[in-house]
Amino acid sequence: MFKNKSYIGISFVILVFGIYAIPKIVDRMQNNSVVQSDRLDKANGSTEVNGKLVKIGPVPRFELTNQDNVKISSDFYKGKVYVLEFFFATCPSICPKMNANMVTLQNAFFGNPNFGIVSITIDPVHDTPAVLKEHAKLLGVKSSNWNFLTGDHDYIYNLSNKGFNIYVGENSKVKGGFEHSGLFALIDKNGNIRCRKDDYGNPILYYDGLEKKGIRDIQQDIQALLKE
């Protein structure tokens, strides 16, 4: 008798849940919003802008030395839309592709004073200003707004891993001795990191600097930000 009552009670709870929840689930499916990004947005403090690009937050401030041995800070890029990467000149794997794609972006917006690029080395011991200057020359860098930056090792690693939350690390077991992502950060004229959303409505945070789709997407979004 007791078991029967328990089954009746459980069935009643399931029935109530179904009456309340199922219409909501169906409504979300019909509106293609089964997966939402509310928690991610709140965690990052991000906000949607113009119904497309998302504002993630302010870019971490930085000050490093460029290929001409000149101090360059994030203030240099105020009023400019720019793309930022972490790389190293002797990288045998993904960096050549990343740099080549940066050249593509440079050429697409060449002559626009409101666009720039920042390439920060994760091997500052080797990548001196002189080395970076030669590296820029080999790549075919033409823009005066493209800076290759070097400086203190710990400063750069904190900037990448804690400031941008883009992983870099040293690893003697991998080719080149360093490991890092192929991500590009997009920053608007007001110094805010910006991005688009994925198919599920979640901010992508950073763009894939290795794939054609990532470069196509960031090029479109650079164009949009230049018009703001």
Order of alpha helices (4+ residues) and beta strands (2+ residues): alpha-alpha-beta-beta-beta-beta-beta-alpha-beta-alpha-beta-alpha-beta-beta-beta-beta-beta-alpha
